[in-house]
Amino acid sequence: MTQRLDILAFGAHPDDVEIGMAGTLIQQADKGLKTGICDLTLAELSSNGNVELRQAEAKEATEVLNLTERMNLQLPDRGLMMTEEYIQQIATVIRQYKPKVVFIPYPKDRHPDHGNCTRLVEEAIFSAGIRKYTVPGDLPSHRVNKVYYYFINGYDHPPIVSDITPVKERKMKSLSAYKSQFMSLEGGVDTPLNNGYLETVEARDALFGKEAGVRYAEGFYMKGPLLMENWIGE
């Protein structure tokens, strides 16, 4: 029987979610929440590494994150086009795991797959909540409570930040699992990822943290108003 998740984060490739919100996932898992990641592709077109190696790296990162579940839909890398077939596959995952909260990439990003991932999941979230929308297995509809956007390559002034200072090193450990992507290995090619990219991620978390008065933070965006119930923070 599929275990219901409190939080489900979607990424186009293995390592996308870790870049943007590994710290937040670690903290929520530490609190006992059930967390999961759904990677849409196997990143088979990566400049370095191969599918088998990248899956082994994702497994190592998953253990650091203490995820309840990780899955991969094996959609085509650089082929995340808006099709009903892909929307239905993602909607099926949402209905299977019934997450309370979904995280997806901030759509303004240099990599087209990240924005396409966001648009596909947005469509799937809407379809998954429609009672008469059908998916394989006739799974019942499910409405997600909240949708948040995390940053991969993009930068903005996020209205929401999460203090990850206590787990910052564990976040970096999860990213270090992806050696084929973030390290210059013999026989590999130079890419933006293996030329100081992790230092850039760390610097961005430090900047988000500084703006919020903490050491390190991950930034998030959400559409619509945020209901404020406690104005003085006590």
Secondary structure as UniProt FT lines:
FT   STRAND          7..11
FT   TURN            14..15
FT   HELIX           16..30
FT   TURN            31..32
FT   STRAND          35..41
FT   TURN            44..45
FT   HELIX           51..65
FT   STRAND          69..75
FT   TURN            77..78
FT   HELIX           84..97
FT   STRAND          101..105
FT   HELIX           112..128
FT   TURN            131..132
FT   TURN            136..137
FT   STRAND          146..150
FT   STRAND          160..163
FT   HELIX           165..167
FT   HELIX           168..176
FT   HELIX           179..182
FT   TURN            186..187
FT   HELIX           192..194
FT   TURN            195..196
FT   HELIX           197..212
FT   STRAND          217..221
//
